[in-house]
Amino acid sequence: MTGTPVASTCPLACVERASPWLLEVTQAVALASDWHVPLDTTLGRDLTAADLTALSALKSAQGGAMASDREIDRQEREAEAAARKQRTP
C-alpha cells in the first residue's frame, strides 16, 4: 500500500510502518521518561526538525489512542447499563 516492505512482526505493519526517525525518537522518549534524563541525552545529539516531526506524530498517536480508549470505555459502560436494564423486571 505504501511501497514499504512488509514487516513480519505485526499484523498491522503492512498498513503502516513507522519511519526510522519516529522509531528512534519513540525509543529515546521511553528511555528519557523511564530514567528522567533529557531527550537529547538519550538521543545522543541535539534535536532536529525530523525529531520534532516524529515527536509531534508520537504525541498525536498517543492522543488518538487515548481517545479510542475513552470511546471503548464509554461503549462498554453503555452496554453494561443496557444489560442491567434488561435484567431489571
C-alpha positions as CSV (number, residue, x, y, z in Angstrom):
1,M,0.0,0.0,0.0
2,T,2.8,2.5,0.9
3,G,5.5,0.7,-1.0
4,T,7.3,-0.2,2.2
5,P,8.4,-3.7,2.7
6,V,6.0,-5.7,4.9
7,A,7.3,-6.3,8.4
8,S,6.9,-9.8,9.8
9,T,6.4,-8.7,13.4
10,C,3.0,-7.1,13.4
11,P,-0.3,-7.8,11.6
12,L,-0.8,-4.1,11.1
13,A,2.8,-3.5,9.8
14,C,1.6,-4.0,6.2
15,V,-0.7,-1.0,6.7
16,E,1.8,1.4,8.1
17,R,5.4,1.2,9.3
18,A,6.9,3.8,11.5
19,S,9.7,5.9,10.0
20,P,13.2,5.3,11.3
21,W,13.1,8.8,12.9
22,L,9.8,8.0,14.7
23,L,11.2,4.7,16.0
24,E,14.4,6.3,17.2
25,V,12.6,9.1,18.9
26,T,10.0,6.8,20.4
27,Q,12.7,4.7,22.0
28,A,14.5,7.8,23.2
29,V,11.3,9.2,24.7
30,A,10.8,5.9,26.6
31,L,14.3,6.0,27.9
32,A,14.1,9.6,28.8
33,S,10.8,9.0,30.6
34,D,12.0,5.9,32.5
35,W,15.3,7.4,33.6
36,H,14.3,11.1,33.8
37,V,17.1,12.4,31.5
38,P,16.8,15.0,28.8
39,L,15.6,13.7,25.4
40,D,18.7,15.0,23.6
41,T,20.8,13.0,26.0
42,T,19.0,9.8,25.2
43,L,19.3,10.5,21.5
44,G,23.0,11.4,21.9
45,R,22.6,14.5,19.8
46,D,20.6,17.8,19.5
47,L,17.0,17.5,18.4
48,T,16.5,18.1,14.6
49,A,13.4,19.1,12.6
50,A,12.8,15.4,11.9
51,D,12.9,14.7,15.6
52,L,10.3,17.4,16.2
53,T,8.1,15.9,13.5
54,A,8.5,12.5,15.0
55,L,7.6,13.8,18.4
56,S,4.6,15.5,17.0
57,A,3.5,12.3,15.3
58,L,4.1,10.4,18.6
59,K,2.0,12.8,20.6
60,S,-0.8,12.7,18.0
61,A,-0.8,8.9,18.1
62,Q,-0.9,8.9,21.9
63,G,-3.9,11.3,21.8
64,G,-5.6,9.1,19.2
65,A,-5.1,6.0,21.4
66,M,-6.4,7.8,24.5
67,A,-9.5,9.0,22.6
68,S,-10.0,5.4,21.3
69,D,-9.7,4.0,24.8
70,R,-12.2,6.5,26.1
71,E,-14.7,5.6,23.4
72,I,-14.3,1.9,24.1
73,D,-14.9,2.6,27.8
74,R,-18.0,4.6,27.0
75,Q,-19.4,1.9,24.8
76,E,-18.7,-0.8,27.5
77,R,-20.4,1.3,30.1
78,E,-23.4,1.8,27.8
79,A,-23.6,-2.0,27.1
80,E,-23.4,-2.8,30.8
81,A,-26.1,-0.3,31.6
82,A,-28.3,-1.7,28.8
83,A,-27.7,-5.3,30.1
84,R,-28.6,-4.2,33.6
85,K,-31.7,-2.5,32.3
86,Q,-32.8,-5.7,30.5
87,R,-32.3,-7.8,33.7
88,T,-34.4,-5.4,35.8
89,P,-38.1,-6.6,35.8
